[in-house]
Amino acid sequence: MPVNMEDYIRLLETMVEQQKMQIQSQDARILEQEQTIAQLRALVDELRLLKVSDE
């Protein structure tokens, strides 16, 4: 536990930096997921066209 205001401020700054890094990591993961979803949607569209042309 911080004993003075400077230590408390340093602790808070460290926590903020850790949260920023976590948010950046989550943003990267979300972007990857959005790209994967777009690829899967394109694949579904292609498969639907193939199914229609086979019928």
Rosetta blueprint (number, residue, H / E / L):
1 M L
2 P L
3 V L
4 N L
5 M H
6 E H
7 D H
8 Y H
9 I H
10 R H
11 L H
12 L H
13 E H
14 T H
15 M H
16 V H
17 E H
18 Q H
19 Q H
20 K H
21 M H
22 Q H
23 I H
24 Q H
25 S H
26 Q H
27 D H
28 A H
29 R H
30 I H
31 L H
32 E H
33 Q H
34 E H
35 Q H
36 T H
37 I H
38 A H
39 Q H
40 L H
41 R H
42 A H
43 L H
44 V H
45 D H
46 E H
47 L H
48 R H
49 L H
50 L H
51 K H
52 V H
53 S H
54 D H
55 E L
